């Protein structure tokens, strides 16, 4: 079985203006790098379906979903927060991004693929149950996780988030849900200015100071994430895969390098092998400077698919 690469052209039609960092070119840069490095030869490619209202409703309030869809502009932009806009194609792109997580869940739990990488946008981990923010509209990973829990009947799912920003939306959706362990590493003092205090016992938040670098990041993963994940023994692992902690990305200042993304993926793969037959689903979140983004995703995917 080959791992899954899931994307859709609709995801590149959403855009928020010519100078916005969360740009359509992100997806092409990633796919081109995976192609150049030969990694797509070891993956089966799937086109993401549109998430259904029922699937979205497991993670989001139904009135929020309906209001967001109704707010879709016929031309120009509709602003939902100071740095997040909708264009006429945003809703369809967001439905594809959430649908990719659902499709990945069905493929992995159905035994058709061992793992999956969702090369989709808009990202999702800032989207709360009833609010769009931080470039995010639907919480893609949360929609996938709730599908795994409520449709496939899993009892324990882990969510690992290594984006430079705290995944406040995922925390909002999963707080108090003891079926989900959320492990998050982020830079202190950055948007959305949350995460310093965990909101429940199923949250492991690790805020690192700026310029912490590789050693502090790896120490936090090895000494805090891995023991917590082993104790939880997840049946499936999802990754909110943000690459904006890279030292060449000016969204943050943690100072990670390409090799750190390969290293952390190896740690998570080892946990997955111990507890859930290697089943991992990774969904793209942040990462805004195209070259380091594409290189870092390639390092991540190389390990994810066992090609390292």
C-alpha positions, -999 to +999 in steps of 0.1 A: +000+000+000+012+035-009+005+065+014-020+091+002-013+125-012-046+145-011-052+179-027-075+197-051-072+225-076-101+244-058-077+249-028-056+272-050-085+294-060-090+309-026-069+340-021-069+370+002-051+396-019-018+399-038+004+406-007-012+381+017+013+355+031-013+327+030-011+325-008-022+299-034+014+294-045+021+275-013+005+244-026+023+244-060+056+249-043+050+219-021+038+197-049+067+207-072+092+199-045+077+165-037+078+158-075+114+169-079+125+148-050+107+118-064+084+114-033+052+115-052+063+083-070+058+066-036+023+080-030-012+076-045-028+109-054-064+116-045-086+146-052-103+159-020-141+157-019-163+185-005-170+181+032-207+177+040-227+198+064-230+168+086-192+163+087-186+199+095-213+199+121-193+174+143-167+201+149-185+234+142-218+249+153-243+245+125-253+282+126-217+292+122-213+269+091-244+283+075-235+319+082-200+314+068-214+298+036-240+326+033-213+353+036-195+341+005-191+371-018-200+370-055-170+392-063-142+409-044-136+401-007-155+397+025-135+403+056-141+379+086-113+392+108-084+417+103-062+393+084-087+368+070-108+374+039-132+354+018-132+356-020-159+339-042-139+306-041-131+305-004-160+283+007-154+257-019-117+256-010-124+253+027-149+225+020-122+207+000-096+212+028-120+197+054-131+170+030-095+160+025-092+152+063-123+132+061-112+113+030-078+106+046-095+092+077-117+069+056-086+057+036-064+051+066-090+035+088-103+015+059-069+000+054-065+014+019-034+035+028-010+034+057-008+072+061-018+105+044-006+140+037-032+166+029-017+194+008-047+217+012-056+253+021-070+273+037-054+260+069-076+252+099-061+251+134-072+286+144-109+280+134-129+277+166-162+259+169-181+291+160-155+315+146-132+319+116-098+336+123-061+335+116-064+326+079-087+296+089-124+289+082-131+253+090-109+233+113-098+206+089-080+183+114-109+187+139-134+177+113-113+146+105-108+137+141-145+139+149-152+117+119-128+091+132-144+092+167-181+095+158-183+076+125-155+051+128-159+046+165-123+052+177-118+058+214-084+075+215-071+100+189-040+122+193-036+156+177+000+169+174+005+205+164+040+219+157+029+251+140+047+282+154+013+295+165-009+279+191-038+260+176-065+278+196-093+266+174-084+229+179-081+236+216-116+252+217-132+223+199-115+195+219-114+210+254-128+184+278-130+157+252-111+129+269-111+109+236-085+134+222-050+142+235-038+175+220+000+181+221+011+215+209+044+233+207+044+270+198+063+302+202+054+323+233+039+357+228+027+352+192-008+353+177-034+342+189-018+348+223-033+317+238-020+284+250+002+295+279-023+278+303-039+246+292-077+246+293-081+210+303-063+178+312-064+165+276-042+195+265-004+194+266+008+229+257+044+238+254+052+274+248+089+280+239+106+314+240+117+330+208+150+318+194+148+285+213+162+266+183+164+229+175+177+217+208+149+231+230+123+220+205+137+184+204+140+183+241+103+193+246+092+166+221+113+139+236+107+146+273+071+158+272+052+148+240+065+113+236+058+101+272+023+116+271+015+100+237+028+067+249+007+069+281-024+078+260-018+050+234-036+066+205-054+045+179-047+072+152-025+103+151-033+135+133-007+162+127-014+199+123+017+204+102+027+240+103+062+249+090+064+286+100+087+279+130+115+276+103+143+301+108+138+314+072+101+321+079+095+356+093+061+346+109+080+335+140+114+332+156+117+297+170+146+290+146+139+255+134+156+240+103+146+214+077+161+186+097+139+193+127+108+185+107+122+151+097+133+144+133+099+152+149+081+131+122+104+102+131+094+105+167+057+105+159+061+076+134+077+056+162+048+064+185+024+054+158+042+021+152+040+013+189+003+020+193-017+024+160-001+003+132+017+034+120-015+053+111-008+090+108-027+117+089-010+151+084-027+183+073-009+214+061-012+244+084+013+273+083+045+280+065+047+311+043+081+315+027+079+292-003+113+276-005+118+267+032+081+256+033+086+232+004+119+218+017+105+213+052+073+196+039+095+173+017+115+163+048+083+156+067+067+136+039+098+116+032+097+102+068+059+100+068+059+077+038+090+057+049+112+069+021+140+083+043 
